[in-house]
Amino acid sequence: MTPPDASDLEAEPIEAGGAPDQADAHARPRGRGPLGEVARLFLKLGVIAFGGPAAHVAMLEDEVVERRRWMTRQHFLDLIGATNLIPGPNSTEMTMHVGYERAGWRGLFVAGACFIGPAVLITGVLAVLYVEYGTLPAVEPFLYGIKPAVLAVILGALWKLGKKAIKGWPLAVIAVAVSAAVLTGVGEVVALLVGGVVGALVLRGLRRESTTAARYLPILFLQSGLEAAGGAASASVVKVFLFFLKVGSVLYGSGYVLVAFLEGGLVNDLGWLTQAQLLDGIAIGQFTPGPVLSTSTFIGYVVGAEGGLNPITTAAVATLGIFLPSFVFVWILNPLIPKLRSSAWLSAFLDAVNASAVALMAAVTLELGMDTLVSWPAWAIAAVAAVAALRYKVSAVWLVLGGAVVGWLLAPWA
C-alpha cells in the first residue's frame, strides 16, 4: 500500500521541552476515510449524544481524537475555536468539520445529516404524539441519570483539551477571565472575541501580519440578510422556511439562545405558537439526543397543524431552514483554517480563541453542575462516571446508557 504524502498528514510541531500527545502523534491522514465509517460514527453519536453542545464536543473528541486518531488534538481545538466564531449550533458544526476532514465535502454533508437525523426523527415522532394527545411522555427518570453522567464526560474532555489549549500563563489568565465574564452575564461570542484579540496582542503584539485578519476574519462573521422574513400573522410553508433560515443564519452562542429567538419571533411577533407550546418544544429538544435545534422539527410540525398546513412539510422545511446555513458556513470556513494557522498573528489569535473556547466549556460545565448535582444520587452517578471516564477511559456511549439505567433505578430517591 502506498504511504500517504506528508502534505496529507496533520502536522504539529513539538513544543519546546515536551512531546506531542499520543493522540496527536498517531493521527491518521486527512480526507482519506470512506463515507461508511463517517456515517456509522455520527449515526451512533446522533443516538446517544445527550447533554447539550459541551457534552457533544466531549463525545466527539473522545471518538475522533482519542480512539480513532482521525486528527490531532491541536487541530480539533482549532476547529472548536473557529466554529465558535460563526453562527449556528457549534457541536453540529463540529461534526461537519470532522466529516470534511475525514472524507472531504461529501463527508461534511454525511456527518452533519447523520448526526442531525436521529434527533429529527425522534422529535418528529414526539411532535405527532403531542399534537394527537396534547402531552409529553414521561422521560424524567432516565434524564435524571443521563445528566450527571454527561457532566462526567464533559469533565474528561475539559481535562484533555485544557492541557493542550492552555500553553502558558498568559493563556491561563485569559481563560480564567473569559470564564468569569461568561458567568457574570457577558455574551459568549463577545467574551470569545475579546479573549482572542487580547490574547493575540499579548502573544504576538501588534505586527504587520495583523492586516491579514482583514482578509480572512470577515468570513467568520458572515450573516444572512433575511431579517425581514416572516412578519405576517398567518403561516405558510415559505414563511416557516424563511423564519427558520433567518434564525439559523444569525444564531450565535449555545442552543439555549434559541429560546429568545423563538419566543420573540413565533410567540410575540407572529403569534404562531403559544408560550406553553414553545416551552414544550424546548423541553423536547432538551431530552432528545443530538442538537437542541431539532426543536425546529417539533415547532414546524405544531405550526403546520395549528395553521391548517401539512405538518410534515412544515416540520421538514423548518428543520432544513435552521440547519442549512451551518452546512454552508462550515463548507466555506474549513479550508481557511490552515491559512489562519500559517499567519503568525492569526495563529496567536486562534491559540487565544482556543483557550477562550475551553473557558466557555468550563463555564457551561459549572452552570450545568449547579443545575444537575442537587441530590445525593446525582452526585453518586457523576462521581462514578467521572472515575470511569478519567481513570478507565470508558466510552461515552456506555456512560450515557449506564447513567440512564441507574437514574431510572434511583429516581425515587431524588
N, C-alpha and C positions, 0 to 999 in steps of 0.2 A: 504494500500500500504506500502511495506517495505521501511523504510527510507534508503538512501544511506549510505554506510560506510564512516567513517570520512576520510579514505585514498583516497576516490574518490573526495573529495572536494578540491577546490583550497584554501589553507590556506594562510593567510598573517598576519604576526604579526603586532600588533598595535604599531605605533611608539610612543616613549615617548612623553607625553604631547599632544597627538592628538588621533584621531579616524579614522578608515578606511573610505574611500569614500563610499557613499551609493551604488554605483555600485559594489564596492568590497565586501561589507557586504552581498549582496544578490546574489552573483554569484551562478550559478547552478552547478550541478555535471558535471564532465568531462566525455566525451566519452559515454554519455547515450542518445543522441538525435537521432531521426530517420533520415535516409538519405533524406527523402522527404523534411523536413524543411531546411536541408542544401542546397539541390538543389534549392528550391524556393528562398532562400535568395540570393544565388550567381548568379542565373539567373537574378534576379532583379538588382543586383549591376552591372552585366555584361552589362546590357542595359543602365544604367544611369550613369555609373562611368566615367564621363568626367574629364579632367583636369590634368592627369598625376599621378605619384606614390604618391605624397604627398596628393593629393585630394582623391585618392583611400583609403589610410590608414585612412584618416579622416572619410570617409563614413563608413569604416569597424568598426572603433572604436565606432562610433555613434550607429551602429546596434548591435554589439555583446557585447559591454560593457555597454553602456548607456541604451539601450532599451530592449535587450533580456537577459542581465545578464548571458551570456554564460561563461564568465571568468572575473577575476579581472582585474582592470586597471594595476596593477603591473605586472601580468603575460603577459598581452598584450604588455607592454613595454619590457619585457624580450624577447618576440618573435620578436619585432622590432629590438632590439639590435642584437640578434643572426642572424636574416635574413640579416642584413646589412653586415655581415661578410662572406657570401657565394656568389658565382656568381649567376647571373640570375636576372630576374625582381622582385624587392623587394616586390611590392604591390601584385603581383600574388602569390609569395611565402607566403605572409601573409595570403592570402585566403586559401592556402593549410594547413598552420599551424592551422588555426581556424577550418577547416574541420576535421583535425586529432584530435584536442582537443574535438570536439563535437561528432564525430561519428567514431573514430578510423581510421585505414588505408584506409578503403573504403571511409570515409568522406573526406580524403585528396584528393583522385582522383576525387570524385564527385564535391567537391568545386572548385578545380582547373579547371576541364573541363567545369563546368557551368559558371565560370567567364570568361574563355577564349572564350567559344563557340560563344556568340553573336558578339564579335568583329571580330572573324574569319569569320563568315557568312557574316556580313556587308561588311568587307574588300574584301571578295571573290566576292561578287556581284559587288562592285565598280571596282574590277580588270577586270571583264568581260566587263563592260561598257567602261572602259578605253581602253582596247585592241580593242574593237569594234569601238569606236568613237574617241579615241585619246585625250580625255579631261576629266576633273573632274567636278562633279556637283557643283553648287553654294550653299555653306553652310555657308559662312562667316557671313551673318546676324544673324544666330542662334548662332554661336560661339561667336559673339560679346557680347551677354548677358550671355552665359554659363560661360565664363572665369571669369568675376568678381564675379559671384555667387559662383563658385567653390572656389575662393580665400577666400570668407567668410567662407565656410565650413572648409577649412584648418585652418583658424584662430581659429575657435571654437575648433578644435581638438588640436591645439597647446596649447591653454589655459588650457585644461583639462590634457593633457599629461605632459605639462611642470610643473604643480603643483605637479604631482606625481613623476616625474623624478628628479627635482631639489630639493634635500633633504637638502641642506645646502650650505653655501657659497663656499666651495671648488668645488662642482659640478657646481655651478653657474659660477665660474671663468673659469672652463674647457669648459662649454657650450659656453660662450662668445668667448673664444679663438678659439674653433672649428669653430664657425660661421665666425669669422674674417678670419681664414685661408682659408676656402672654398671660401669666397667672394673675396679673393686675388689670387685665382687660384690654391690652393693646392687641390689635388685629394680627392674625398670624402672618399675613403677607407683608404688612408694614414691618413687623419685627424681623422677618426673614430678610427683607431687602436692606434694612438698616444694618443688621448684623453682617450681611455680605459686603456692603460698601465699606463700613467701618473696618471690618477685618481685612479687606483688600488694601486699604490705605495703611493699616498698621503693618501688614506683612510685606507689602511691596513699596509703599509710598506712592506719591503722585509721579508717574513716569509717562513717557511718551506713548507707551502701549495702551494707556487708558483711552486714547482716541479710538482704538479698535472696538471698544464697547459700543460705540455708536453704530457699528456695522452689524453686530450680532444681537445685542440685547433687545432691539425693538421686536424681534420675532417672538421673544419670550412674553411680550405683553400684548400680543395680537388680540384684538377684541372684535366682536361682531357688531355690526351697525343695525341691529334688529330691535332697538329699544321701543320702537313703535308697534311691535307685534301685539296682536290682541286689541283690547280697548273696547270691545263691544260686549253687550250683556249676553248675547246668545252664542253658544259654542258651535263650532263647525270643525270638520276634520283638519282643514288647513289652519285654522286659528289655533287648534290644540297643538299641531306640529310646530307652528311658528313660536308659540309661547315657550314650549319646552326647548326648542332650538336656541332661543334667546337665553334661557336660564343656563343651558349647558355651555354657552359661549362666554358668559360673564361670571360664572360661579367660582369664586376663589375660596380658599380655606377648606375646612373639613365639611363632611356631608351634613353636619348639624346646621351650617349656614343655609342649607336648602330650606329649612323651616321658615326662615324670614322671607325668602323669595316667594315661596308658595303661599304663605299667609297674605302677604301684601298683594300678590297678583290674583290668585284664584279666589280667595275669600273676600277681601276688601274691595279690589278694583273690578273684577269680572263677575263675582257672585256665582261662580260655577260650583263651588263646594261650600258646605257649612264648616264651622270650626271643628265640630265633632268628627266629621268625615275626614278632615285633614289630619287631625290627631290620630285617628285610627290608621290612616295611611302611613304616617310616620312610624307608628308602632310596628306595623308590618315590616317596614324597611329595617327596623332595628332587630327584630327577632328572626329574620330570614338571613341565610348566609349571603356572602358576596357584597357588592356595593350597595350603600344605603340609597343611592339614586334609583334603584329598582322600585322605589316608592312611586316613580313616574308611571310604571305599568299599572299599579293599583289605581292611582288617581285618574289616569287616562280611561280606564275601564269604568270607573264610577261616573266620571263626567259624561262619557258616552251614554251610559244607562240613564242618567238623570236628564240628559238633554235630548233624548229621543234619537240618538245616533247609534250606529253599530258599535257596541262597546269593545269588541275585539279589534276593530280597526282603530279606534281612538287610543286603545291601550298600546297598539303597535306603533302608531306614529308618535305618541308621547315618548315611548322608550327610544325610538330611533332619534328623535329630535334632541333629547338630553345627552345621549352618548355620542352622536355623530361628531360634534366639534372635537372631542378628545382624540378620536382617530386621526383627524386632520392635523391637530396641533402636534401630536407625537410624530406623525409622518414627517412634518416639516422640521421639528426640533432635533430629532435623534441624530441626523447626520452632522449637525452643528456642534454636538458636544465635544468631539475630538478637537475641533477648531478652538473651542473655548479653552481646552486644556493646553493647546500649543502656544497660546499667548501667556506671557509671564504674568501680566496684570490680571487677565481674566481667569487664569489658573488660581491665583491667590483669591480672587473673588469667589470662585467655585469652592475652594477649600473652606472659606468662611461661611458660605451658604450651607455646605455640608454640615459643619459644626452647628450652625443655627437650626438646620433641619432635625438633627439629633436632639437638640434642645427642645424643639417643638414636640417631638415624640415624648420626651421626658415630662414636659408639662401636661400633655394629654394623659400620660400614664398616671401621674399624680392625681389628676382630676377623676379619672376612671377608678382609681383605687379608693378614693374618698367616697365615691358613689356605690362601689361594689362591696368593699370589705366592711360590712355593717353588722355581721354576726359571726359567731364562732365557727359555724360550718363553712362560711365563705373564706375565713382566714385559713382554716384547715385545708380546704381544697387548693387555695392559692399556694400555700407553703409546700404541700406535697408536689404540686405541679411544677413549682419553681425548682425544687431539688431534682425532679425528673428531667426538666429541660436543661438546667445548667450543669448538673453533675453527670447525668447518664445520657444526655442528648436524645431524649425520647422525641419522636416526631410529633409535630403539632397536631397531626391528624388524630393520634391516639390520645393526646392530652385533651383535645376538644371532645372527642367521643366519651372518654372516661369521665370528664367533668360533667357531661350531660347526664350520664347514668348515676354518678354519685350525687349530683344536685337533685335528681328526681327522688333518690332514696332519703336524702337529708332535708328536703324541703319542709317536712312537717315541723322541724326544729328551728326553722328560720325565724 
